[in-house]
Amino acid sequence: MIPITPDIQLDEKELHFHFVRSSGPGGQNVNKVATAVELRFDVLGSASLPSWVRLRLVRIAGNRVNREGVLQITASRFRTQEANRRDAMERLSALILQATRIPRPRRATRPSATARQERLKMKRQRGAVKKFRGRVREEY
């Protein structure tokens, strides 16, 4: 079990790892060893997460979740399989933790009368600066 919050623990059986060759520099090693990690997690089918967290996670993850509801995280920052595996799991944990935090609703506000007047004053000043720019005429 991977602890996310005191209430939510992720079952490791729900995580599927696939190791592929990493791109980028690395010499001969990059052509021989599959160090990059693709972590797949079935968000919609997960029994470890409450339904409201699952829905927020799908929304937050965006394009990383496919039509079937499977989240895919690719980690290839490090040169070892184990470090990339750890990195992918940390990124998944961070995403789930972000999904558990409910954002405060935005309260609509209006600018004060003074702020509106100041804004219009600055617009007039800027317009005046632009108006006097331009071609210089020589008078004979």
N, CA, C and O of each residue as an XYZ file, in Angstrom:
560
protein
N       0.831     -1.190      0.000
C       0.000      0.000      0.000
C       0.874      1.252      0.000
O       1.832      1.363      0.765
N       0.522      2.179     -0.867
C       1.248      3.440     -0.985
C       0.400      4.520     -0.321
O      -0.707      4.794     -0.785
N       0.895      5.146      0.765
C       0.093      6.166      1.442
C       0.056      7.469      0.644
O       1.094      7.984      0.227
N      -1.145      7.990      0.439
C      -1.321      9.272     -0.239
C      -1.731     10.313      0.801
O      -1.077     11.345      0.949
N      -2.810     10.035      1.515
C      -3.260     10.852      2.640
C      -3.536      9.873      3.778
O      -3.487      8.662      3.565
N      -3.823     10.367      4.980
C      -4.146      9.429      6.062
C      -5.349      8.527      5.736
O      -5.434      7.403      6.230
N      -6.271      9.023      4.909
C      -7.472      8.253      4.568
C      -7.317      7.407      3.310
O      -8.007      6.399      3.156
N      -6.428      7.799      2.417
C      -6.327      7.151      1.106
C      -4.978      6.461      0.953
O      -3.926      7.089      1.072
N      -5.028      5.154      0.686
C      -3.832      4.388      0.356
C      -4.069      3.705     -0.983
O      -5.152      3.185     -1.253
N      -3.043      3.717     -1.805
C      -3.141      3.142     -3.144
C      -2.578      1.724     -3.113
O      -1.473      1.496     -2.621
N      -3.338      0.786     -3.638
C      -2.890     -0.605     -3.693
C      -1.893     -0.763     -4.833
O      -2.184     -0.388     -5.969
N      -0.716     -1.315     -4.538
C       0.334     -1.472     -5.547
C      -0.077     -2.417     -6.674
O       0.499     -2.367     -7.762
N      -1.064     -3.276     -6.426
C      -1.529     -4.210     -7.456
C      -2.248     -3.477     -8.589
O      -2.391     -4.015     -9.687
N      -2.698     -2.252     -8.323
C      -3.394     -1.470     -9.333
C      -2.432     -0.761    -10.291
O      -2.862     -0.212    -11.306
N      -1.139     -0.769     -9.974
C      -0.142     -0.107    -10.815
C       0.489     -1.114    -11.755
O       0.874     -2.206    -11.338
N       0.595     -0.747    -13.024
C       1.222     -1.619    -14.021
C       2.401     -0.875    -14.634
O       2.252      0.230    -15.155
N       3.569     -1.493    -14.563
C       4.783     -0.879    -15.078
C       5.198     -1.561    -16.371
O       5.110     -2.782    -16.505
N       5.652     -0.750    -17.318
C       6.170     -1.257    -18.583
C       7.489     -0.526    -18.813
O       7.534      0.704    -18.768
N       8.545     -1.268    -19.054
C       9.862     -0.666    -19.217
C      10.223     -0.620    -20.693
O      10.115     -1.620    -21.403
N      10.656      0.561    -21.150
C      11.010      0.776    -22.557
C      12.369      1.453    -22.623
O      12.887      1.943    -21.620
N      12.932      1.469    -23.820
C      14.214      2.153    -23.994
C      14.014      3.647    -23.918
O      13.052      4.198    -24.453
N      14.938      4.282    -23.246
C      14.869      5.722    -23.057
C      15.510      6.437    -24.233
O      16.438      5.915    -24.852
N      15.018      7.631    -24.543
C      15.628      8.412    -25.613
C      16.692      9.325    -25.024
O      16.821      9.442    -23.805
N      17.447      9.964    -25.896
C      18.426     10.939    -25.444
C      19.811     10.346    -25.255
O      20.060      9.199    -25.624
N      20.719     11.142    -24.672
C      22.104     10.717    -24.523
C      22.249      9.562    -23.537
O      21.389      9.359    -22.680
N      23.313      8.827    -23.660
C      23.558      7.717    -22.753
C      24.538      6.722    -23.325
O      24.842      5.713    -22.689
N      25.037      6.993    -24.520
C      26.038      6.107    -25.119
C      25.457      4.760    -25.483
O      24.285      4.656    -25.842
N      26.279      3.729    -25.390
C      25.849      2.383    -25.763
C      24.759      1.872    -24.831
O      23.921      1.063    -25.227
N      24.777      2.347    -23.598
C      23.820      1.865    -22.611
C      22.382      2.128    -23.038
O      21.498      1.313    -22.773
N      22.140      3.272    -23.705
C      20.787      3.654    -24.081
C      20.195      2.675    -25.098
O      18.976      2.524    -25.171
N      21.040      2.017    -25.873
C      20.551      1.077    -26.880
C      20.338     -0.328    -26.328
O      19.726     -1.169    -26.987
N      20.838     -0.586    -25.125
C      20.787     -1.944    -24.581
C      19.795     -2.123    -23.444
O      19.197     -3.189    -23.298
N      19.619     -1.082    -22.638
C      18.877     -1.232    -21.394
C      17.571     -0.444    -21.453
O      17.560      0.715    -21.865
N      16.481     -1.070    -21.043
C      15.177     -0.405    -21.006
C      15.013      0.274    -19.649
O      14.546     -0.346    -18.693
N      15.398      1.554    -19.566
C      15.363      2.250    -18.284
C      14.140      3.145    -18.125
O      13.752      3.453    -16.999
N      13.531      3.565    -19.214
C      12.348      4.426    -19.102
C      11.161      3.599    -18.602
O      11.039      2.413    -18.909
N      10.295      4.248    -17.830
C       9.166      3.557    -17.220
C       7.863      4.173    -17.706
O       7.704      5.393    -17.714
N       6.934      3.315    -18.108
C       5.569      3.744    -18.389
C       4.691      3.150    -17.288
O       4.531      1.934    -17.188
N       4.134      4.026    -16.476
C       3.260      3.607    -15.389
C       1.820      3.761    -15.856
O       1.425      4.829    -16.324
N       1.044      2.706    -15.732
C      -0.367      2.750    -16.098
C      -1.204      2.488    -14.845
O      -0.939      1.565    -14.075
N      -2.218      3.330    -14.671
C      -3.098      3.230    -13.510
C      -4.528      3.426    -13.980
O      -4.861      4.466    -14.548
N      -5.376      2.431    -13.746
C      -6.778      2.495    -14.148
C      -7.540      3.342    -13.124
O      -7.942      2.860    -12.066
N      -7.722      4.603    -13.468
C      -8.336      5.544    -12.539
C      -9.794      5.181    -12.294
O     -10.230      5.085    -11.147
N     -10.546      4.979    -13.366
C     -11.983      4.725    -13.220
C     -12.277      3.373    -12.580
O     -13.328      3.203    -11.963
N     -11.364      2.407    -12.717
C     -11.582      1.088    -12.138
C     -10.921      0.886    -10.793
O     -10.929     -0.226    -10.264
N     -10.351      1.931    -10.228
C      -9.619      1.808     -8.964
C     -10.567      1.691     -7.777
O     -11.510      2.468     -7.634
N     -10.295      0.711     -6.938
C     -11.079      0.527     -5.718
C     -10.463      1.315     -4.554
O     -11.108      1.504     -3.523
N      -9.225      1.769     -4.719
C      -8.529      2.471     -3.644
C      -8.972      3.918     -3.483
O      -8.826      4.497     -2.407
N      -9.514      4.507     -4.551
C      -9.853      5.924     -4.519
C     -11.361      6.133     -4.395
O     -12.139      5.405     -5.011
N     -11.777      7.117     -3.610
C     -13.197      7.472     -3.575
C     -13.631      8.026     -4.938
O     -12.802      8.514     -5.707
N     -14.908      7.949     -5.225
C     -15.391      8.340     -6.558
C     -15.116      9.809     -6.865
O     -14.775     10.137     -8.001
N     -15.255     10.704     -5.883
C     -15.028     12.121     -6.139
C     -13.561     12.396     -6.471
O     -13.269     13.288     -7.268
N     -12.628     11.637     -5.870
C     -11.208     11.804     -6.173
C     -10.923     11.286     -7.584
O     -10.144     11.887     -8.323
N     -11.549     10.181     -7.951
C     -11.364      9.630     -9.304
C     -11.792     10.631    -10.367
O     -11.081     10.834    -11.352
N     -12.950     11.260    -10.175
C     -13.442     12.223    -11.164
C     -12.541     13.447    -11.254
O     -12.258     13.929    -12.351
N     -12.089     13.952    -10.113
C     -11.174     15.113    -10.125
C      -9.830     14.742    -10.737
O      -9.221     15.553    -11.435
N      -9.359     13.518    -10.481
C      -8.080     13.074    -11.033
C      -8.140     13.006    -12.556
O      -7.190     13.398    -13.233
N      -9.247     12.511    -13.095
C      -9.398     12.457    -14.553
C      -9.371     13.864    -15.135
O      -8.763     14.095    -16.180
N     -10.030     14.805    -14.458
C     -10.060     16.180    -14.942
C      -8.679     16.831    -14.858
O      -8.261     17.526    -15.784
N      -7.974     16.606    -13.752
C      -6.657     17.214    -13.554
C      -5.623     16.621    -14.506
O      -4.798     17.351    -15.055
N      -5.658     15.298    -14.709
C      -4.648     14.624    -15.533
C      -4.786     14.972    -17.011
O      -3.799     14.923    -17.745
N      -5.979     15.318    -17.459
C      -6.172     15.777    -18.835
C      -5.852     14.713    -19.868
O      -6.430     13.627    -19.849
N      -4.922     15.027    -20.781
C      -4.584     14.138    -21.906
C      -3.847     12.878    -21.481
O      -3.706     11.950    -22.278
N      -3.381     12.828    -20.255
C      -2.664     11.629    -19.801
C      -3.614     10.470    -19.509
O      -3.172      9.339    -19.302
N      -4.918     10.750    -19.491
C      -5.920      9.703    -19.276
C      -6.580      9.402    -20.615
O      -7.065     10.308    -21.292
N      -6.597      8.107    -21.001
C      -7.201      7.744    -22.288
C      -8.705      7.528    -22.138
O      -9.260      7.729    -21.057
N      -9.365      7.118    -23.223
C     -10.829      6.957    -23.222
C     -11.305      5.905    -22.231
O     -12.410      6.004    -21.697
N     -10.472      4.897    -21.985
C     -10.857      3.827    -21.053
C     -10.666      4.231    -19.597
O     -11.023      3.475    -18.694
N     -10.099      5.429    -19.357
C      -9.887      5.890    -17.996
C      -8.579      5.430    -17.394
O      -8.442      5.380    -16.172
N      -7.597      5.086    -18.250
C      -6.290      4.636    -17.776
C      -5.311      5.805    -17.859
O      -5.103      6.390    -18.922
N      -4.718      6.127    -16.714
C      -3.728      7.196    -16.623
C      -2.358      6.629    -16.956
O      -1.973      5.585    -16.429
N      -1.609      7.314    -17.836
C      -0.274      6.850    -18.203
C       0.734      7.945    -17.882
O       0.591      9.091    -18.309
N       1.754      7.566    -17.123
C       2.840      8.473    -16.765
C       4.133      7.865    -17.276
O       4.437      6.709    -16.979
N       4.900      8.637    -18.045
C       6.191      8.169    -18.573
C       7.299      8.885    -17.827
O       7.295     10.112    -17.726
N       8.247      8.122    -17.303
C       9.372      8.693    -16.568
C      10.674      8.197    -17.181
O      10.931      6.995    -17.234
N      11.491      9.138    -17.642
C      12.788      8.757    -18.220
C      13.866      9.761    -17.836
O      14.866      9.909    -18.538
N      13.658     10.448    -16.718
C      14.589     11.482    -16.285
C      15.922     10.913    -15.805
O      16.965     11.548    -15.962
N      15.885      9.716    -15.221
C      17.079      9.138    -14.626
C      17.641      8.012    -15.482
O      17.002      7.574    -16.439
N      18.840      7.542    -15.136
C      19.501      6.511    -15.930
C      19.216      5.099    -15.448
O      19.579      4.126    -16.109
N      18.565      4.986    -14.294
C      18.279      3.640    -13.788
C      16.776      3.394    -13.767
O      15.968      4.308    -13.608
N      16.442      2.127    -13.934
C      15.042      1.718    -13.936
C      14.380      2.044    -12.598
O      13.264      2.562    -12.552
N      15.077      1.734    -11.528
C      14.508      1.922    -10.190
C      14.230      3.394     -9.903
O      13.190      3.727     -9.334
N      15.159      4.288    -10.295
C      14.955      5.723    -10.055
C      13.778      6.242    -10.883
O      12.993      7.056    -10.397
N      13.651      5.781    -12.121
C      12.534      6.199    -12.965
C      11.211      5.641    -12.431
O      10.178      6.305    -12.511
N      11.245      4.441    -11.894
C      10.050      3.825    -11.307
C       9.581      4.644    -10.098
O       8.393      4.924     -9.940
N      10.538      5.014     -9.260
C      10.240      5.830     -8.082
C       9.683      7.201     -8.504
O       8.736      7.712     -7.906
N      10.292      7.776     -9.542
C       9.858      9.083    -10.041
C       8.421      9.012    -10.551
O       7.625      9.908    -10.270
N       8.080      7.968    -11.292
C       6.722      7.813    -11.822
C       5.716      7.655    -10.683
O       4.624      8.221    -10.740
N       6.072      6.897     -9.659
C       5.171      6.699     -8.525
C       4.980      7.998     -7.736
O       3.880      8.280     -7.260
N       6.047      8.786     -7.599
C       5.946     10.069     -6.900
C       5.055     11.035     -7.668
O       4.268     11.769     -7.071
N       5.180     11.034     -9.002
C       4.343     11.910     -9.820
C       2.873     11.498     -9.746
O       1.986     12.351     -9.724
N       2.618     10.193     -9.709
C       1.243      9.704     -9.555
C       0.692     10.115     -8.189
O      -0.446     10.575     -8.094
N       1.485      9.955     -7.142
C       1.059     10.337     -5.794
C       0.746     11.831     -5.728
O      -0.234     12.240     -5.105
N       1.588     12.646     -6.379
C       1.365     14.098     -6.377
C       0.067     14.450     -7.101
O      -0.670     15.332     -6.661
N      -0.212     13.765     -8.206
C      -1.464     14.012     -8.940
C      -2.678     13.644     -8.091
O      -3.655     14.391     -8.036
N      -2.614     12.500     -7.435
C      -3.736     12.067     -6.599
C      -3.914     13.018     -5.423
O      -5.041     13.362     -5.066
N      -2.804     13.445     -4.818
C      -2.879     14.392     -3.698
C      -3.508     15.704     -4.154
O      -4.305     16.299     -3.430
N      -3.153     16.149     -5.343
C      -3.741     17.376     -5.899
C      -5.245     17.194     -6.111
O      -6.022     18.127     -5.908
N      -5.653     15.985     -6.521
C      -7.072     15.712     -6.750
C      -7.862     15.671     -5.441
O      -9.070     15.907     -5.447
N      -7.198     15.374     -4.314
C      -7.912     15.317     -3.043
C      -8.186     16.702     -2.472
O      -9.073     16.864     -1.634
N      -7.431     17.700     -2.918
C      -7.627     19.061     -2.411
C      -8.739     19.742     -3.194
O      -8.645     19.903     -4.411
N      -9.769     20.132     -2.505
C     -10.890     20.806     -3.152
C     -10.597     22.301     -3.172
O     -10.396     22.904     -2.118
N     -10.569     22.912     -4.365
C     -10.249     24.337     -4.426
C     -11.371     25.183     -3.834
O     -12.548     24.836     -3.922
N     -10.977     26.299     -3.229
C     -11.974     27.221     -2.693
C     -12.742     27.837     -3.853
O     -12.146     28.177     -4.875
N     -14.041     27.986     -3.714
C     -14.793     28.624     -4.800
C     -14.410     30.095     -4.921
O     -14.211     30.778     -3.916
N     -14.311     30.569     -6.141
C     -13.923     31.947     -6.389
C     -15.104     32.855     -6.102
O     -16.221     32.605     -6.554
N     -14.848     33.898     -5.355
C     -15.879     34.873     -5.051
C     -15.725     36.035     -6.031
O     -14.657     36.642     -6.112
N     -16.780     36.341     -6.769
C     -16.723     37.409     -7.751
C     -16.535     38.745     -7.056
O     -17.212     39.042     -6.072
N     -15.615     39.551     -7.571
C     -15.359     40.872     -7.004
C     -15.378     41.902     -8.118
O     -15.273     41.567     -9.297
N     -15.515     43.162     -7.726
C     -15.487     44.254     -8.685
C     -14.379     45.218     -8.292
O     -14.094     45.392     -7.107
N     -13.750     45.848     -9.293
C     -12.751     46.864     -8.937
C     -13.442     48.087     -8.320
O     -14.579     48.413     -8.662
N     -12.743     48.742     -7.419
C     -13.309     49.921     -6.752
C     -13.402     51.081     -7.743
O     -12.797     51.048     -8.814
N     -14.155     52.088     -7.373
C     -14.321     53.260     -8.239
C     -12.977     53.953     -8.460
O     -12.682     54.405     -9.566
N     -12.167     54.034     -7.410
C     -10.848     54.657     -7.528
C      -9.959     53.874     -8.490
O      -9.235     54.463     -9.292
N     -10.015     52.561     -8.408
C      -9.209     51.725     -9.289
C      -9.634     51.906    -10.743
O      -8.790     51.940    -11.638
N     -10.952     52.022    -10.983
C     -11.443     52.232    -12.355
C     -10.977     53.590    -12.893
O     -10.549     53.694    -14.042
N     -11.063     54.632    -12.049
C     -10.619     55.967    -12.474
C      -9.123     55.977    -12.776
O      -8.685     56.571    -13.762
N      -8.347     55.319    -11.926
C      -6.897     55.250    -12.124
C      -6.570     54.537    -13.437
O      -5.676     54.957    -14.172
N      -7.295     53.459    -13.726
C      -7.073     52.711    -14.961
C      -7.358     53.591    -16.180
O      -6.571     53.604    -17.127
N      -8.468     54.321    -16.167
C      -8.817     55.187    -17.290
C      -7.807     56.322    -17.447
O      -7.469     56.710    -18.565
N      -7.327     56.849    -16.321
C      -6.308     57.909    -16.356
C      -5.032     57.401    -17.025
O      -4.445     58.091    -17.858
N      -4.605     56.187    -16.656
C      -3.391     55.602    -17.237
C      -3.583     55.333    -18.737
O      -2.648     55.495    -19.522
N      -4.791     54.925    -19.129
C      -5.072     54.698    -20.547
C      -4.980     56.005    -21.332
O      -4.454     56.028    -22.445
N      -5.487     57.088    -20.755
C      -5.410     58.389    -21.428
C      -3.961     58.837    -21.571
O      -3.564     59.353    -22.616
N      -3.167     58.634    -20.509
C      -1.750     59.015    -20.569
C      -1.022     58.220    -21.645
O      -0.241     58.774    -22.419
N      -1.284     56.930    -21.686
C      -0.614     56.070    -22.666
C      -1.036     56.461    -24.092
O      -0.215     56.469    -25.009
N      -2.319     56.784    -24.264
C      -2.817     57.218    -25.563
C      -2.150     58.508    -26.014
O      -1.831     58.676    -27.190
N      -1.941     59.424    -25.058
C      -1.293     60.694    -25.380
C       0.145     60.465    -25.825
O       0.605     61.098    -26.775
N       0.852     59.577    -25.159
C       2.236     59.262    -25.527
C       2.265     58.722    -26.953
O       3.118     59.116    -27.749
N       1.345     57.831    -27.276
C       1.316     57.231    -28.614
C       0.903     58.255    -29.668
O       1.381     58.212    -30.802
N       0.017     59.174    -29.295
C      -0.462     60.167    -30.257
C       0.666     61.080    -30.728
O       0.719     61.452    -31.901
N       1.551     61.436    -29.830
C       2.632     62.352    -30.182
C       3.843     61.664    -30.790
O       4.810     62.325    -31.169
N       3.798     60.368    -30.882
C       4.859     59.642    -31.573
C       4.649     59.772    -33.064
O       3.572     60.159    -33.519
N       5.683     59.447    -33.824
C       5.477     59.394    -35.262
C       6.484     60.218    -36.015
O       7.546     60.560    -35.495
N       6.141     60.539    -37.257
C       7.053     61.218    -38.162
C       7.261     62.652    -37.706
O       6.310     63.338    -37.331
N       8.490     63.092    -37.740
C       8.827     64.466    -37.402
C       8.832     65.279    -38.706
O       9.549     64.946    -39.650
N       8.021     66.350    -38.745
C       7.974     67.168    -39.969
C       8.915     68.354    -39.817
O       9.021     68.976    -38.760
N       9.577     68.630    -40.901
C      10.431     69.827    -40.904
C       9.625     70.964    -41.488
O       8.999     70.811    -42.537
N       9.633     72.106    -40.817
C       8.904     73.263    -41.306
C       9.893     74.253    -41.905
O      10.935     74.524    -41.308
N       9.576     74.801    -43.084
C      10.462     75.756    -43.767
C       9.924     77.141    -43.654
O      10.530     78.083    -44.166
